[in-house]
Amino acid sequence: MELTLSNRVKALKPSPTLQMDAKAKALKAEGVDIINLSAGEPDFDTPLHIKEAAKKAIDKGYTRYTAVGGIIELKEAIIDRLKRDYALDYSLTEVMVSTGGKQALYNAAQAILNPNDEVIIFAPYWVSYPPIVELAGARPIIIETVSEDNFSIDINMLRSAINDRTKAIIINSPSNPTGTIYDEAAIKQVAEIAIEHNLYIITDDIYDLIRFDGKGPYNAPSLVSEAKRLTIVVNGVSKTYAMTGWRIGYMAGPENVIKACTKIQSQSTSNPNSIAQYAALEALRGPDEFISEMREEFKLRCKTFVNGLMEIGGIKCPMPQGAFYCFPDISGLFGRKTPDGKTIVDSLSLSEYLLEKAQVASIPGIAFGNDNYIRFSFAASLSVLKEGLNRIEKVIKKLL
Ligand SMILES: *Cc1c(COP(=O)(O)O)cnc(C)c1O
């Protein structure tokens, strides 16, 4: 008899993004010229001074285990960054370093959630939030937001979703996949509701420095100081410093939560990679003109691409305010027929059509909890994005 797998992993849904990714890769392997607008990471290279710091760390022999929650110098740099950008004060016992922001989120879920607890997540959401909640035995409660309202939070819907089982609210601003930045009033209201009902706020600030208005970031505790005692701040160097492969993220929050997360990390992965920690230290402490250069480039790409999309017809796309994605509403194309007789019925069928006929890879919105949209990323040069637009326009115009 075949040995069985755990119920936990059997209940885990396979990522719907993988299907598209596999198809794109297969076509590429066949030699097809694919324009890949599906990537969830910057196309820029990690800045040189950061790579040099990693080489130096190797030469200096920083190749052993570090403290589970990260080296003190890096924790101090994180504390300074949160002070500089948010005017938030954290001590060494209130921050920890993990293997990416993703592990920080995973640790947090394992540390605060019990079976049947509920966690409020706004859709469209980052693909990993629901599974991370479910792996902790808890239930994601999804609140829809729509492009007509620029994906803003409906506070009444939030209030009515809260009950005795609610344990936490996850906020991601600027958002992946929509590029939306929640305004200060909305974040304040969420913070006040969390205080009123004694809920954790998990604020995923991973895109906080990729804001097109160039303004400084804010989050729940920076706007409502009382919210600090129930907020878990998650951030990292992956997106801001083009360091996705280095796997360094961090979190800041109440001491007991950080202690619990450190315990979980100590029994699972131990310290994040020692060399990458020194690279992240240089990222946070070293010159940072790179960030504004990258931000300006994303802003230009975003404007060009989204304006181009809007001109095609049948597609509506709010202008993103940050991050490097756009999330157009493609439901206006539903019911239309492709030249070879298929019907566009959902986000997957449109994504597949774009991949097969335009050789442009996107991610169907269903992966982010809404089937009326697809996600394009701007992790490609302006000229590649323009070529992508031309191709998309051509095949969308063929839909009858
Ligand atoms: C990329 C991303 C993360 C974390 O990425 P890591 O590489 O694990 O640091 C977290 N949240 C969102 C919304 C992201 O897009």
The ligand as an SDF file (V2000), in Angstrom:
LIG
                    3D

 15 15  0  0  0  0  0  0  0  0999 V2000
    7.8750   39.4980   -2.5070 C   0  0  0  0  0  0  0  0  0  0  0  0
    6.8680   39.6510   -1.4160 C   0  0  0  0  0  0  0  0  0  0  0  0
    7.1340   39.2770   -0.0820 C   0  0  0  0  0  0  0  0  0  0  0  0
    8.3610   38.6510    0.4800 C   0  0  0  0  0  0  0  0  0  0  0  0
    9.3320   38.2790   -0.3090 O   0  0  0  0  0  0  0  0  0  0  0  0
   10.6890   37.6550    0.3140 P   0  0  0  0  0  0  0  0  0  0  0  0
   11.5260   37.4750   -0.8920 O   0  0  0  0  0  0  0  0  0  0  0  0
   10.3250   36.4110    1.0070 O   0  0  0  0  0  0  0  0  0  0  0  0
   11.2310   38.6840    1.2600 O   0  0  0  0  0  0  0  0  0  0  0  0
    6.1690   39.5150    0.8620 C   0  0  0  0  0  0  0  0  0  0  0  0
    5.0040   40.0750    0.5400 N   0  0  0  0  0  0  0  0  0  0  0  0
    4.7110   40.4410   -0.7100 C   0  0  0  0  0  0  0  0  0  0  0  0
    3.4120   41.0730   -0.9650 C   0  0  0  0  0  0  0  0  0  0  0  0
    5.6210   40.2320   -1.7370 C   0  0  0  0  0  0  0  0  0  0  0  0
    5.2930   40.5680   -2.9860 O   0  0  0  0  0  0  0  0  0  0  0  0
  1  2  1  0
  2  3  1  0
  2 14  2  0
  3  4  1  0
  3 10  2  0
  4  5  1  0
  5  6  1  0
  6  7  2  0
  6  8  1  0
  6  9  1  0
 10 11  1  0
 11 12  2  0
 12 13  1  0
 12 14  1  0
 14 15  1  0
M  END
$$$$
